[in-house]
Amino acid sequence: ADNCHDGHSAPRPSDAPHVQDDPSRRSRVPATLSAAPPPASPNRVSPTAKSARRRKSLCAESPDAPREMNSKAPMKYIVVTGGVVSGLGKGVTASSIGVLLRAGGWRVTSIKIDPYINIDAGTMSPFEHGEVFVLDDGGEADLDLGNYERFVDSTLTRDHNITTGKIYQSVIAKERKGEYLGKTVQVIPHVTDEIQEWIERVAQIPVDGQPDQPDVCIIELGGTVGDIESMPFIEALRQFQWRVGSDNFCLIHVSLVPVVGAVGEQKTKPTQHSVQALRSAGLSPHMLACRSKEPLEQAVLDKLALFCHVTPDCILNLCDVSNIWHVPLVMQEQGGHLAIMRQLRLDFRKLDLEDWAHRANKWDTVTEPVTVAIVGKYTGLGDSYLSVTKALMHSAIASDRKLTIVWVEAGMLEDATQAEDPAAHADAWAKVRSADGVLVPGGFGERGTEGKILTAKYARENGVPFLGICLGMQAAVIEYARNVLGIKHAHSTEMVPNCPDPAVVFMPEGSTTHMGGTMRLGSRRTIFQTQDCKAAKLYNSQPFIDERHRHRYEVNPDLVDQLEAAGCAFVGKDETNKRMEILELPEHPFFVATQYHPEYKSRPGRPSPPFMGLVLAASKQLDQYLTPDAINMRVAAPGGFVQSPLKAIKGMKAHTVEP
């Protein structure tokens, strides 16, 4: 065994995973040879020859065996689990690991495991699980996939979000087809095998625009260790570590080190118990990522190393930082990337994090303020609009502005609230009027809709920069129909099914009986009707764009001609020219609304154009950004964007020689 593992210690029989007597797996399980060989026989192969053959077979089949030099390097897997409490930042931790590896030149993909029984997040309230993040292929996924895409600049698919519902749906479908050949279908091995096969299949999908499979797959297991719904996934990952080999598997456990009492002592016991629960399930962490408010004392780190069975250099202290872009830098400073490289037998590389560090530090140092009011109906939970807030942050950094977000509950702006709670109504309107720009995001249902309509009216009449998204665009259309066209009862059939003058109607291809996965979802093409508009110039004067959608209702096509005749320009439409995608008021400083969700494709180094337009207009910098020279400069830059575009524009003007 020593010969076939090329210097690595061979697995001991006691370390081997228990598997059923499946002929296809027998070669994975090391077995001791009999101490007393049977008597020799002319027709029997000698024990020495049989032993040699068995060692050769183990070398060929073992996941730890060296690969042929001309074959593709094995996929490396990093699993991130969490303990003690939820909401510790496993998603940010997993995303930050991706940033480090990508900075070293490795191609990274990501998988999120959600143990809930829902097929996807599409039917869940934002109050339940935060925002629903929409992918290019129309998948409605957990918001952590948004973190992965933003941090690593990848484009994931619906299969990169694994749920209990998807796994059981697949297993039951196979059982109905008879693919299990009469076997009793059980959690082990059938469900756990399905999980492992799903991971291996999806990990090979390219997500960065290149044709080959990625080098490293980062898997985040949602929830906390010990949750009953997570147990099939824990068991699957226990088996998976042997399936792929110890050199291709790294487990990082995120835990909390709280401070209890007035003394301020940092307590390690919750992390000890969390690791103990994980190890009792057959998984031993290679690294710990310990969350804390303040940096951990050295004695605490030493104690964690002693009781959690990890070396001190494999403990990361992720204390609170000023912004999440510092997290990869903290990991690098503590040598987290080196520990990962050692565990996965990756070659050591220097990381290029210059741009990332510039962005993290710039967020802390900019001082010129810009205030944006978000008028929504899920403002009680910040994660409900996570992609919206991140898109604003990306744009503020690029605009050299210190962003302040003012949250306004849309229902508080309505006339009914004025009668019930005048103080709350006045406070809500004071927040809206104090902002430099207003954003009305998407949503569903009647609650708060009138408040969004009143917000659009305020922005239109007072020249306040306005960006409406999905329902925000529909609210702007309803407001325009009521107050400019004079259609007093204009509304959406979503809120008023028997509306006599509908400005927004149900799309004919939608389902009226099923909620999940039946909306107009995913990436769709929008064609600009003119290049002489702010929206087209923000998109660098491209003839068309592809953005992600999530809606059941649309602007009433029968009302479009009246709206446009009254000055409401639909500068972007779909490929059929019948579905309105971008609304713009030409005479307004900045009044833009989109049926699609531009926030889903915003990146730290490549802000979403509509959000960039809102922040620039709110900070009175939009005009210089939309000049032909500025557009040409962005078009010539890699990715169509410049890290500090306004400074670049000023520099370009300074070097221009007057004739």
N, C-alpha and C positions, 0 to 999 in steps of 0.2 A: 504493500500500500504506500510506503514511503517513496518508492520509485515512481509510482504513477502520479503522485501529487507534487512532484518537482519541488521538494523542500518544504511544502506546507504540511502541517500535521494532518494525518488522516483522521477521519471521524471515528470515534470509538463506538462500539456497539451500543453503549448506554446512551450516546448522544443521538442515535438514529431515530428519525420519526417513526411512529407506528403507522403502518399502512396495511390495508387489506391485501389478501393474497391475490393480487392482480398481476398476471404475467408481465404486463407492460411496465410494471414498476419495480419488479424484483431487483433489477440491476442497480436501482438507486439505494438499496439498503445494504450496507456493509454487513457481512456475516463472518463469524469465526469459523475456521476449518476444524474438522474433527481431530482430536488429539490422537485417536487410535484408528488409523486407516484400516479398511477391510482387507482381508487376504487377497493377495495378487491372483489374477485370473488371466488366462491368455486373451480373453475377449474384453477385458476391462482396461480402461485408460489408467495409467499409474497416477497415484495421488500427487506426485510432484508435477506431472504434466497438467493435471486438472487444476491444481493450485495456480500454476502459471497462467493457464487460460482464464481462470477467474480473475486474477489480478489484471490481466490485459483487458477483460470485459469491463471491469470497474473503471479502469483508466479511460476507456472509450466512452462509457456512459455517464460517469460521475459529472455533476454540474461543476465541480471544482477543478476538473481536469483541464490542462492547458488546451487552448484551441489551436487549430492549424493557423500558421502565420498568414495565409492568404485569405482567411475567412473573416467575416465581419466580427468585430469585437462584441462580446456579450453585452446585452442591455444591463445597465446598472439601475438599481431600484433604491430609492430613499423613501422610507415610510415615516410619516409624522403622526404621532398619536397625542392625545391630551389626557390630563388627569386632574383631579381635585374638583375643579369647577369648569363649566363651559365658558366660552367667550374670552379665552386667554390670548387669542391671537394666533391660533394654529395656522390659519390661512395666510397671515402676514409672514409668519415664520417660514412656511413652505415656499411662499413667493420669494422671500429674501434669499433662501438657499438657491432658488433658480437664478436670481440675479448674480450671485457669486459664481455659479458654474458657467453661466453664459458669459460673464466677464472673463472667464478663463478660456473661452473658445469652445466649450462643449455645447451641443445642441440639446435643449431641454424640452420635455413635455410634462404635463401635469394631469393628475386624476384626482377627483374628489369623490369620496365614498360617503354617502348620507344614509344612515341606517333606517330612515323612516320608510313607511310602506307606500307612500305616494310614488307614482311612476316618475313624476318630476315635480318641480316647484311651482308649476304653472297655475295650480288651483289654490295655492296657499296665500293667505292674507299677508301683506307686508309686516303687519304687527306680529305675525307668528314667527317668521324666519327672515325678516329683512326683505330687501328688494328681490325681484325675480330678474336674473340676468339672462338676456337673450343672445344666442349665438348665431353665427352666420347661417347655419343649416336649419335654423328655426327652433333649436332646442331651448327649452325654458329650464334654466339651471340655477343652482345655488349661487349666491353672490360671491363666494370664494373663487369661482371660475373667472369672475371679473377681475379679482385681485391677480390671479395668475396671468391673465392676458395683459393687464396693464404693466405688471412688473417685468415679465419676461418677453413682452411684445410678441405674443403667439396668437394663433387663431384656432380655438378648440372646437370640438364637435359635441353633439348631445351625448355621445357614448363616453365622453370623458367625465361625465357625472353619473356615477353608479349609485343606484338606490336599491333598497330591499325589494321594492315593487318591481323594478326592472329585472332583477335576478330571478325572483319567483315567477314572473311572467314568462321569462325565457325557459326556465326549467319545466314549467307546466306545459308550455307549447311543445317542448321536446317529448314529454311524456305522452301527450295526446297523439303525437306522430308515431309513437312506438320506438323512439330512438334509444330507449334504455333496455330494449330487448327483454322485457318481462321482469326486470329487476324491481324490487321495492324501492321507490324513490325516497331518499332520506336526506336530511341536512348534511350528514357526512356519509358518503363522499360527494353526493350529486350537487348539492348547493355550494359546498366549498370548492368543488372542482369548477363549477360554473363561474364563480368569482375569480379564481385564478386564471382561467382561460380568458375571461373578459379583460382582465388586467394585461395579460401578455399580448392579446390582440390589439387593444387600443394603444398600448405603449409604442407600437410600431408605426402608428399613423404620423406622418410628418405634419408639423404644426407651424413651421416657420417659413413656408414657401419653397423649401428645398425638397428634392425628390427622395432622398434617403431617409431611413428611419433615424429617430433621435438617438443620442448617446445615453441620456439619463432620464428616467421617469420618476417624478416626485409624486408620491401618493399621500393624500391627507385623509385620515380616518376621522369622520365627524363624531361629535359627542365626546363622552369621557369613558375611560376604561372602567369597566364594571357595569355599564348600561346593558340591560338584558338584550336589547335589540341589536347591540354591536357584536354579540358573541359569535355568530356565524362568520363575521368578517375577521374577528380576532383569530379564530381557528383557521380560517383560510390563509391568513398571513403567516400563522405559525407553520403551516405546511409549505407555504410559498418560499420561506427562507431556505428550506432544504431543496426545493424544486429548482431554484435559480443558483444556489451555491452561496456560501458565506462571503466570498469576495465580491459578490454582486448585490449584496443586501446590507443596507444601513438603516437602523431604527433610531429615530430621534423622538424623545418623549418630552412634551411641553407640559410643565407643571407650575404650580404657584407656591411661592415662599412668602406666606403672610407675616405681618407684624401684629402681635396680639398684646393688648394691654398697654398701660402707660409707660412701661419700662422700655418698649420699643424693640423687644427681642425678636429676631428673625427666626421663624419656626420651620424646621425641616421635616417634621413628622408627617404632614400631609403628603409631601413628595415621596417620603419613604414608603408610606402605605400604598400610594399610587403605583410606584414601581414594583412593590411586592405583588400587587394584584396582577400587574402585567406579566411578571415572571411566573406567577402561578398558572397563567394561561399558556405558558410555553414561549413567551417572547421576552428577551432580555435586551434592554436598550443599550445601544452603543454610545449614545450621547444624550445628555440632558440639556434642555433649554428652559431655564428657570426664570419665570416672570416675577418681578418685584417692583415696588415703587422706587426704592433706593438701591444703589449698588450693594451686592452681597458682601459680607465680611469674609475674609480669607478662612477663618475658622468654620464658617458655615459651608463654604465650598468644600473644605477638607472633610467635613462631616458627611456631606452629601455623597462625595466620592467613596467614602468608607462604607456607608450603609446601602448605597444604591448600585454597587458593583460596577463602577466606571472609574476611569482614571481622571485625575483633576483636570487635565488638559482637554477632556471631552465634556466639560460642563460649561455651557454658555449662560451668561447672566444677561438676560434681556430686560433691563430695567426701563422704566418709562423714559421716553425721549420726546423732544419737541415736535417731531413729525416722523411719520412711519418710514420716510425715505432714509432715515438714519439707521434703521435696523440692519440692512446688509452691511453697512459700514461698521457697526458695532460687532457684528459677527466676524468680519474680517479682522478687526483689531484684536479680537480674542482668539484668533487662530481657528475659527470654526471650519473654514474651508480646508485647512490642512488636515484636521481630524477626519473630515469626510473623504478627502483624497486618500489618506492612509487606509481607512476601512475598505474603500472600494477599489484599492490598488490602481488608482488613477495616477498618471504622471503629473508631477508637481509643475504648476504653471503660475506665472505672474498674472494677477488680475488687473484688468483695465477698468477702473471705476471712476475715472476722472470726471466724466460728464455726470455720473450719478451723484458724486460728492458735491459737485458744483451746484446741482439742483437742490440737494438737501440743505446746504449752507445758505444758498440764496433765499430760500423760504424763511430762514431765521433772520436774515439781515435786511430785507426790503422793508421800507418804512412808509412809503406813500400809500395811503389807504384807498380802498374801493369797497363799497358796501352793496351787496346784492340781497334782495328780499326773495325768499322762496315761499310762494303761496301755495300750500298743498293741503292734503287731507290726512296725511299719515305723519305729521310732524312730531308726534309723540315719540317716535323711534327714529333716530338719525340714520340707521342702516336702511330704512325704507327708501331713501334717496341716495344711496351710497355712490352710485356711478355719477349722479348729477353733481354731488359735492366734489368728487374727484375731478370731474371735467372742469369745474370752476377753478379748482386749485391749479390744474395744468395750465389753464389760460392765464390765471393771475401771475404765475411764475414767469410765463413768456412775456407778459405785459409789464413786468417790473412793478407789480402792485401787491400790497398786503391785503389779502382778502378777508373780509368780515361777512359772514352769512347771518342774516336775520331770518328766523323762522316765524312764519305767520300761518296760523290755522285758518284755512279758507272760510270755514263756517263762521268765524268771528267777525268777518267783514260784511255779513249779510244783514239786511234790514230787520229780520226776525230777531237777531241777537241784540240789536240796538234797543229793542223793546224789553228783552229779557234781562240783559246785562249791559247797560250803557257803558260802564267802565271798561269792560273787556273789549267791547266794540271800538271804543275810542282809542284804546291802547293798540289794537291791531292795525287800525288805519294810521296811527302815528308811526308805527314801524314801517309800513309801506311807503309813506311820504318821506321818511328819513333816508330811504335807500337811493343809491345812485342808479340802480337798475333793478328790474323786476323779472323774475322767472316763474312761470307757471308750468309745473311738470305734469306728467301723465297721471292717470288714476281711473277708477271705475266707480259707477254708482252715482246716485243723486246727491248725497251729502257733500256740501261744500261747493257744488257746481256754480251756484249763483254768486258765491264769493269770488270764484275765478273769473266769472263773466264781468263782475264789477271791477276787478283788478285790471282786466284788459281795457275796459272803458277808461279808467283813470290814466293808464299809460298812454292810450291813444290820444286823449284830449289834452294831456299835459306835456307831451313830447318826451316822456320818460322812456329810456331804452327798455325794450320788452322782448323776451324770448318765450314762446309758447311751445310745448312739446306734447304731441299726441292729443290728449284731452285739452291741453292748453291751447292748441291750435283750434280745436272745435269750439272752445269757449270764445276765442277771438272772433270766429266766424259768426257765432250766435249773436255776440254783442254788436257786430257790424250790421247784421241783418236787422236787428231791433232798432238801433239808434241812428243808422245812416239810411238804410232802405225803408225804415218805418214799418217793418213787419213786427208788430208788438208782441205777437205770440210765438215768435220764432224760438225753437228749442231743438233738443235732440230726442229722437225716439227711444234712446236708451233710458232717459229720465221720464219722458212723457210719451208712452207708446202710441197714444191716439192724438198726437200733436197735429193740429190742423195746418200748420205752416212749418214743416220740419226743415231746419237748416243742416242737420246732421242725421244720416239715415243708416240703417243696418245694411251691411254689405251682403249682396245676394248669395255669395258662396259660403257664408258662415252657417254654422249649425245652431239651431234654436233649442236643441235637446241635450247636447253634450258641451261641457265647459272645457275640459282638458285638451289642449293641443288643437283647438278648432279655430283659433284666430288667424289672421293674416300675419304670419311669423317669419322672422329671419331676414336675410339680405335681399333687398329688392332694388331695382334700378329706378333712379329719378333722372329725368331729362330736363335740362334747363330750357325754358322757352325763349330766354333772352340772356345775353351776356351783360347787358346794361342794368345790372341790379346788384345790390350789396351781397346777396347770398352767393351768386356765381363768382364774384370777385373774392369772397372769403375762401371759396374752393379753388382758388388759383385759375379761374376762368376755364375750368374743365367743361366739356360739353355735357357730361353726365356723371353721376356719382352712384355708388352702391352703399346703402345704409340699412340698418336693421329696424324691423317693424314689430309691433305687437298691438293690434287693434281689431275690433269687430265693426266699428262704425266709421263712416267717412263723410266728407262734405257732400251734401246733396247735389248731384250733377245738374239737376234741373234749375238750381239756383246760381250756378257759376256765372252765367252771362250777366245776370243782374248785378252780382257782386263786383265783377270786373268793370262793368260800365260805371259803377259808382266809385271806382278808385282802389278797390281791393285787388291787388295783382297776385295771381297764382303763377309764380315764376318757375315753379318746378312741378312737373306732372309725371305720371307713370308712363310706361311704354304704350299703353292704349290711348293715352291723351285724355282719359275720362276720370282718372282718380287724382285728386289734388294732393300734392306732396309738400310744397313750400308756399307759404303766404308771405307777402311783403307789402308794406305801405310805402310807396316811393317817396312821398313828401315828408315822411316821418324821419327823425334822426336815426332811429333804429327800431323798427317794429317788424320782427321776423318770427314766423311760427312754422313748425315742421310736423307733418303727420308721423314721420319716423322718429326714432330715438337716437339722436346723434351721440349721446353720452356713452353708449356702449362701445364705441370705437375710439374714444379719446385715450391718448397715451401720455405719460409724463413728458416725453420729448416731442410729442406730436399732438397738440391739443385739438379737440373737435372744432371745426371752423365756426359753427353757429355760436358756441360758447365763447370762442375767441372774439367774435364780433360783439357779443353782449358786454364782455368785460372791457374791451377797447372803447366801445361807445359810452359805457358808464364812467370810464376814466378820461373821456374826451381825447382819445388817441386814434379813433377809427379812420379818419380821413387819410392820414399818411400811410396807413396800412393797406389801403385800397388803391393806391396810385399804380399806374402801369409799371413803373420801375420797381416798386416793391413786389408786385406780383411776379415779374420776371426774375427777380432775385430769388424768390421762394421756389419758383419752378426749376431754377438751375441748381438748387441745393439738394443734397441727398434726402430722399423721402419727401420732398416738397415742403420742407419746413426748416427754419433757422432757429437755433436755440434761443437767441436773444434778438428777435427780428427788429424791434424798434431801435436798438443800439446799432444794428447792422445798417438800418435805413439811414440813421444819422451819419454813420461813418461813410456810407456811399455818397451822401450829399456833400460831405466835407472834402471828398477826393474828386468831386466833379469839377472839371476845369471850365470856367465860363469862356465862351468864344469872344 
